[in-house]
Structures are given as C-alpha cells and as structure tokens.
Amino acid sequence: MRVIDSSALVKYLSLEEGWEAVLKHLEEGCVTLELALKEVANALWKKALVKEISLEASQEVFRRMLKVVRVVGQAKLLEKAFEIAVQNHITIYDSLFIALAESKKAALVTSDGKQAEVAKTLGIKVFEV
C-alpha cells in the first residue's frame, strides 16, 4: 500500500505527461486523504474553466478517482502534519500526505518536488512521478 497525493492523482486522472508512471502505483494499491478529493476537484474545475476539459468529462474523471484509490480522513493526522509543516516550511496540505505515509509506514507517490524532499528527510520512501 502506498500513499498518493493530489498532484499525482491529477497527473493520472488528467492524463498529463508521465501519467503512466502513476498508473503502476495505483495498480499496486494506494490510499489518499479526503483532502485529495477537494484538491483534485479544484484542479478539474480549473481545467473546465479554461475549456481544457468538459464538465461531463471532469465529472467522469472524478468518479474514476473514487474507484482507483481508497480515501481516509485526516483529522487524526493534523497535529503531526502541523509539526511537519512548521519544521520544514511546507504547507499543511502537503504535510498531511507525509504524515499519512509516516503513520502507515508507506511510501509516498507525488509529483511535488519539495514535498518529496521533505518526506525523504523524514525517512519516507518516495516515488516521484
């Protein structure tokens, strides 16, 4: 089981360059946060606004996400995530995925370079896609 963040999910769901690398991890099993649902929805909203994707297609992409990844809550991770965020000068959003990976003793799948660096310094295995 791996933790997948919003940046990697958006890459896969939007078929952005490198999406195939994300698919490999999803096939092996991934978990993400409720937060990712909101972040992915926001990314799809932006793509719909600039006519990069239709409303119907974006809704289908969102439904597909719910089929390929298990979603968990983040409330219990907030304290640890806040500590990671402050100590490493990253957003609470990014640190929540790191805290989840740490709590599950799982690797992190991300397209976010800074988040990946912080996770590695904390001893978390990272797959940058």
VENQUIJO-V816491 format. One record per residue. RES is the residue in one letter. SS is DSSP state (H for helix, E for strand, C for the rest). PSI is psi in whole degrees, 0 to 359 (999 if undefined). Layout:
BEGIN
res: [RES RES]
ss: [SS SS]
psi: [PSI PSI]
END
This chain:
BEGIN
res: [M R V I D S S A L V K Y L S L E E G W E A V L K H L E E G C V T L E L A L K E V A N A L W K K A L V K E I S L E A S Q E V F R R M L K V V R V V G Q A K L L E K A F E I A V Q N H I T I Y D S L F I A L A E S K K A A L V T S D G K Q A E V A K T L G I K V F E V]
ss: [C E E E C H H H H H H H H C C C C C H H H H H H H H H H C E E E E H H H H H H H H H H H H H H H H C C C C C H H H H H H H H H H H H H H C E E E C C H H H H H H H H H H H H H H C C C H H H H H H H H H H H H H C C E E E E C C H H H H H H H H H C C C C E E E C]
psi: [135 157 130 133 176 322 319 321 316 318 313 309 330 2 41 164 129 6 332 326 327 319 317 316 320 322 332 349 120 155 149 179 158 325 322 326 316 318 320 317 320 320 319 323 314 317 324 322 323 14 26 337 146 162 314 316 320 323 321 319 316 317 322 321 319 343 339 354 145 137 133 160 164 359 318 347 350 317 311 319 321 317 313 316 312 315 335 6 45 167 156 326 310 321 336 319 323 317 322 314 317 315 329 357 48 160 158 132 120 158 7 109 315 317 318 316 314 315 317 320 338 7 17 133 137 137 108 123 999]
END
